[in-house]
Amino acid sequence: MTAQQVKPNSMKAWFLAIRPKTLTGAAAPVLVGGALAYHYIKMGVGIEGRNMWIPFCLALAFAMLMQITANMVNDYFDFKKGSDREDRLGPERACAQGWISPEKMRRAVIAMSLLSLIIGAPLVMYGGWEMLLVGVACVLFCWLYTTHLSYLGLGDLLVIVFFGLVPVAFTFYVMTGCMTTDAWVAGLAMGLCTDCLLLVNNYRDIDQDRESGKRTLVVRVGRRWGLWLYLCCGIMAAVCMASVMKIWTLALIPYLALHLTTYFAMTRKTGRELNHVLGATARNIFIFGIIIAAVFCGLHLLNH
């Protein structure tokens, strides 16, 4: 896909700008939190008579909108900072390619941020006013990540928190009305798994990031340790889930096999070749979430 094949500010341009392939990464942790909540509710834990599907759908919509917002914020501010240079190795970006004008992207970022808060606001009825603080924090750090925190090497921590702990634990909370250790452990597992996506992205861009002063974790530790971090995060995600899934941990074997395959592919590739590893990692994250969700939902569906 080249810039000449996309009409500026067209529907196709906006479709590419939201980066639809990344939306599975936003959906997976909510699916995990929802499935775990479903399991607990069927076990008799939670507020009796609560409709669990309305807060689940709201949490899923909020997560998807926040992912789109984050993508647009990243696109706009990286363009303004000059990070999306001609030697960019990753997928093409809307502003840099001229698909979307910076002014229109800026307006879209503001509109999507407000829409996310509006969609998430009804969750206050299920989780209390603290849910409003959670929503505001999500939007705030969505902006701060690209503008400041990713340049300080804090991106990995934010991914673990906002793509793992927050969506899993608070989806569980609004569906059940309570919180458990299992929800936090599952959130940590999902965050570690999702961080693999950021690690391979930063591993690919290590030279460009170093030149532009972007001190990502991979830039700080170097290529060799970047590879080890990728491998260990994926494995630790499965280890964390083992304490929650118990005997059903064996269901994660397909995910582990895919993660190891992707890791070895990562050790053999450089530059733009790593975009294939990026895509494979996104697939692994979604499969990780689907397996966990299938186990916790399947346990009760089989009993019927």
C-alpha positions as CSV (number, residue, x, y, z in Angstrom):
1,M,0.0,0.0,0.0
2,T,1.5,3.3,-1.0
3,A,0.4,6.8,-0.3
4,Q,-0.7,7.3,-3.9
5,Q,-3.2,4.5,-3.6
6,V,-5.1,6.2,-0.7
7,K,-7.2,9.3,-1.3
8,P,-6.4,11.9,1.4
9,N,-9.0,12.1,4.2
10,S,-11.1,9.3,2.5
11,M,-13.0,6.5,4.3
12,K,-10.2,4.2,3.3
13,A,-7.6,6.6,4.8
14,W,-9.5,6.7,8.1
15,F,-9.9,2.9,8.1
16,L,-6.1,2.5,7.8
17,A,-5.5,5.3,10.4
18,I,-7.4,3.4,13.1
19,R,-5.1,0.3,12.5
20,P,-7.9,-2.3,12.6
21,K,-5.4,-5.2,13.2
22,T,-4.5,-3.7,16.6
23,L,-8.1,-3.9,17.9
24,T,-7.8,-7.6,18.7
25,G,-5.2,-6.6,21.3
26,A,-7.7,-4.3,22.9
27,A,-10.4,-6.9,22.8
28,A,-8.4,-9.9,24.3
29,P,-8.0,-8.6,27.9
30,V,-11.7,-7.7,28.1
31,L,-12.6,-11.2,26.9
32,V,-10.4,-12.6,29.6
33,G,-11.9,-10.5,32.3
34,G,-15.4,-11.2,31.0
35,A,-14.8,-15.0,30.9
36,L,-13.3,-15.0,34.4
37,A,-16.3,-13.0,35.7
38,Y,-18.7,-15.4,34.0
39,H,-16.9,-18.3,35.7
40,Y,-17.1,-16.7,39.1
41,I,-20.8,-15.7,38.6
42,K,-21.6,-19.3,37.7
43,M,-19.8,-20.4,40.9
44,G,-22.1,-18.1,42.9
45,V,-19.7,-15.2,43.4
46,G,-20.9,-11.7,42.7
47,I,-24.0,-9.5,43.0
48,E,-27.1,-11.6,42.6
49,G,-29.4,-10.6,39.7
50,R,-26.8,-8.3,38.1
51,N,-27.0,-8.2,34.3
52,M,-23.3,-9.0,33.5
53,W,-23.6,-8.5,29.7
54,I,-24.3,-4.8,29.6
55,P,-21.2,-3.8,31.6
56,F,-19.2,-6.3,29.5
57,C,-20.3,-4.8,26.2
58,L,-19.6,-1.3,27.6
59,A,-16.1,-2.3,28.7
60,L,-15.4,-3.9,25.4
61,A,-16.5,-0.8,23.5
62,F,-14.5,1.5,25.7
63,A,-11.4,-0.7,25.2
64,M,-11.7,-0.7,21.5
65,L,-12.3,3.1,21.3
66,M,-9.3,3.7,23.6
67,Q,-7.2,1.6,21.3
68,I,-8.3,3.7,18.3
69,T,-7.6,6.9,20.2
70,A,-4.1,5.7,21.2
71,N,-3.4,4.8,17.6
72,M,-4.4,8.3,16.4
73,V,-2.5,10.0,19.2
74,N,0.6,8.0,18.3
75,D,0.1,8.9,14.6
76,Y,-0.4,12.6,15.2
77,F,2.3,13.3,17.8
78,D,5.0,11.1,16.2
79,F,4.4,13.0,13.0
80,K,4.6,16.3,14.8
81,K,7.8,15.2,16.6
82,G,9.4,14.0,13.4
83,S,9.6,10.4,14.7
84,D,7.9,9.0,11.5
85,R,10.9,9.5,9.2
86,E,11.5,8.4,5.7
87,D,13.6,5.5,7.0
88,R,10.7,4.2,9.1
89,L,10.7,0.4,9.3
90,G,7.2,-0.2,10.7
91,P,3.8,-0.1,9.0
92,E,3.0,3.2,7.2
93,R,1.3,6.0,9.3
94,A,-1.6,8.1,8.1
95,C,-0.2,11.6,8.8
96,A,3.3,10.8,7.6
97,Q,1.9,9.3,4.3
98,G,-0.4,12.2,3.7
99,W,-3.6,10.1,4.1
100,I,-4.9,12.3,6.9
101,S,-4.1,15.9,7.4
102,P,-2.6,16.7,10.8
103,E,-5.4,19.2,11.6
104,K,-8.1,16.6,10.9
105,M,-6.2,14.0,12.9
106,R,-5.9,16.4,15.9
107,R,-9.7,16.9,15.8
108,A,-10.3,13.2,15.5
109,V,-8.1,12.5,18.5
110,I,-10.1,15.0,20.6
111,A,-13.4,13.6,19.4
112,M,-12.4,10.0,20.0
113,S,-11.2,10.8,23.5
114,L,-14.5,12.4,24.4
115,L,-16.5,9.5,22.7
116,S,-14.5,7.0,24.8
117,L,-15.4,8.8,28.0
118,I,-19.1,9.0,27.0
119,I,-19.2,5.3,26.2
120,G,-17.4,4.4,29.4
121,A,-19.5,6.7,31.6
122,P,-22.4,4.3,32.2
123,L,-19.9,1.9,33.9
124,V,-20.3,4.2,36.9
125,M,-23.6,2.5,37.5
126,Y,-21.9,-0.9,37.9
127,G,-18.6,0.0,39.4
128,G,-19.2,3.2,41.3
129,W,-17.6,6.7,40.8
130,E,-14.1,5.2,40.9
131,M,-14.8,4.0,37.4
132,L,-14.8,7.6,36.2
133,L,-11.3,8.0,37.6
134,V,-10.2,4.8,35.8
135,G,-11.6,6.2,32.5
136,V,-10.0,9.5,32.9
137,A,-6.6,7.8,33.7
138,C,-6.9,5.7,30.6
139,V,-7.4,8.8,28.4
140,L,-4.7,10.8,30.2
141,F,-2.0,8.1,29.9
142,C,-3.1,7.4,26.3
143,W,-1.9,11.0,25.5
144,L,1.1,10.9,27.9
145,Y,2.4,7.7,26.4
146,T,3.3,9.0,23.0
147,T,4.0,12.6,24.0
148,H,6.4,11.9,26.9
149,L,6.4,8.5,28.7
150,S,7.4,6.3,25.7
151,Y,10.6,8.5,25.3
152,L,11.5,7.7,29.0
153,G,11.3,3.9,28.6
154,L,8.0,3.6,30.5
155,G,6.0,2.2,27.6
156,D,6.3,-1.4,28.8
157,L,5.0,-0.6,32.3
158,L,2.0,1.3,30.8
159,V,1.2,-1.6,28.5
160,I,1.1,-4.0,31.5
161,V,-1.1,-1.7,33.4
162,F,-3.5,-0.4,30.7
163,F,-3.6,-3.4,28.4
164,G,-3.6,-6.0,31.2
165,L,-4.3,-5.1,34.8
166,V,-6.9,-2.4,34.1
167,P,-9.1,-4.0,31.4
168,V,-9.1,-7.5,32.9
169,A,-9.5,-6.6,36.6
170,F,-12.1,-3.8,36.0
171,T,-14.1,-5.8,33.5
172,F,-14.3,-8.5,36.1
173,Y,-15.3,-5.9,38.7
174,V,-18.1,-4.2,36.8
175,M,-19.5,-7.6,35.9
176,T,-19.4,-9.2,39.3
177,G,-19.3,-6.2,41.7
178,C,-16.3,-7.7,43.5
179,M,-12.6,-8.1,43.0
180,T,-10.4,-11.2,43.4
181,T,-6.7,-12.1,43.3
182,D,-7.3,-14.2,40.2
183,A,-8.6,-11.1,38.3
184,W,-5.3,-9.3,39.1
185,V,-3.1,-12.3,38.2
186,A,-5.0,-12.8,34.9
187,G,-4.6,-9.1,34.3
188,L,-0.8,-9.3,34.9
189,A,-0.6,-12.3,32.5
190,M,-2.5,-10.5,29.8
191,G,-0.3,-7.4,30.3
192,L,2.9,-9.4,30.0
193,C,1.6,-11.2,26.9
194,T,0.6,-7.9,25.3
195,D,3.9,-6.2,26.1
196,C,5.5,-8.7,23.6
197,L,4.0,-6.6,20.9
198,L,5.7,-3.4,22.1
199,L,9.0,-5.3,22.6
200,V,9.2,-6.5,19.1
201,N,8.1,-3.1,17.8
202,N,10.9,-1.4,19.8
203,Y,13.4,-4.2,18.9
204,R,12.8,-3.4,15.2
205,D,13.2,0.3,15.7
206,I,16.1,0.3,18.1
207,D,18.5,2.2,15.9
208,Q,16.0,4.8,14.8
209,D,14.8,5.3,18.4
210,R,18.3,5.7,19.7
211,E,19.0,8.4,17.1
212,S,15.8,10.3,17.9
213,G,16.4,10.2,21.6
214,K,13.6,7.7,22.4
215,R,14.9,5.7,25.3
216,T,12.7,2.7,25.1
217,L,13.4,-0.3,27.4
218,V,15.0,-2.1,24.4
219,V,17.2,0.8,23.7
220,R,18.3,0.8,27.3
221,V,19.1,-2.9,27.6
222,G,20.2,-3.6,24.0
223,R,19.2,-6.1,21.3
224,R,20.3,-9.3,23.1
225,W,18.3,-8.5,26.3
226,G,15.4,-7.2,24.2
227,L,15.1,-10.7,22.7
228,W,15.2,-12.3,26.1
229,L,12.6,-9.9,27.4
230,Y,10.3,-10.9,24.5
231,L,10.8,-14.6,25.3
232,C,10.4,-14.3,29.0
233,C,7.3,-12.0,28.9
234,G,5.4,-14.5,26.8
235,I,6.4,-17.5,29.0
236,M,5.7,-15.6,32.2
237,A,2.2,-14.7,30.9
238,A,1.5,-18.5,30.7
239,V,3.1,-19.1,34.2
240,C,0.9,-16.4,35.7
241,M,-2.2,-17.9,34.2
242,A,-1.3,-21.4,35.4
243,S,-2.1,-20.3,39.0
244,V,-5.6,-19.3,37.9
245,M,-6.3,-22.1,35.3
246,K,-5.0,-24.9,37.5
247,I,-5.3,-28.3,35.6
248,W,-6.5,-26.4,32.5
249,T,-3.1,-24.9,32.0
250,L,-2.4,-27.5,29.4
251,A,-4.8,-25.7,27.1
252,L,-2.1,-23.0,26.8
253,I,0.4,-25.3,25.1
254,P,-0.7,-24.1,21.6
255,Y,0.0,-20.5,22.6
256,L,3.4,-21.4,24.1
257,A,4.3,-23.3,20.9
258,L,3.4,-20.2,18.8
259,H,5.3,-17.9,21.1
260,L,8.4,-19.9,20.8
261,T,8.1,-20.2,17.0
262,T,7.6,-16.4,16.8
263,Y,10.6,-15.8,19.1
264,F,12.9,-18.0,17.0
265,A,11.7,-16.1,13.9
266,M,12.5,-12.9,15.6
267,T,16.1,-14.0,16.2
268,R,16.6,-14.5,12.5
269,K,15.0,-11.4,11.1
270,T,16.0,-7.7,10.9
271,G,14.5,-4.4,9.8
272,R,11.2,-4.6,7.9
273,E,11.2,-8.4,8.1
274,L,10.3,-8.0,11.8
275,N,6.9,-6.6,10.7
276,H,5.9,-10.3,10.1
277,V,6.9,-11.1,13.7
278,L,4.8,-8.1,14.8
279,G,1.8,-9.6,13.0
280,A,2.5,-13.0,14.4
281,T,2.8,-11.6,17.9
282,A,-0.6,-9.9,17.6
283,R,-2.1,-13.2,16.6
284,N,-0.5,-14.9,19.6
285,I,-2.0,-12.3,22.0
286,F,-5.4,-12.9,20.6
287,I,-5.1,-16.7,20.7
288,F,-3.9,-16.4,24.4
289,G,-7.0,-14.5,25.2
290,I,-9.3,-16.8,23.3
291,I,-7.9,-19.9,24.9
292,I,-8.4,-18.5,28.4
293,A,-11.9,-17.2,27.6
294,A,-12.8,-20.6,26.0
295,V,-11.6,-22.5,29.1
296,F,-13.5,-20.4,31.7
297,C,-16.7,-20.3,29.6
298,G,-16.4,-23.9,28.5
299,L,-16.2,-25.2,32.0
300,H,-19.8,-24.2,32.6
301,L,-21.2,-24.7,29.1
302,L,-20.1,-28.3,29.1
303,N,-21.9,-28.9,32.4
304,H,-25.2,-27.9,30.7
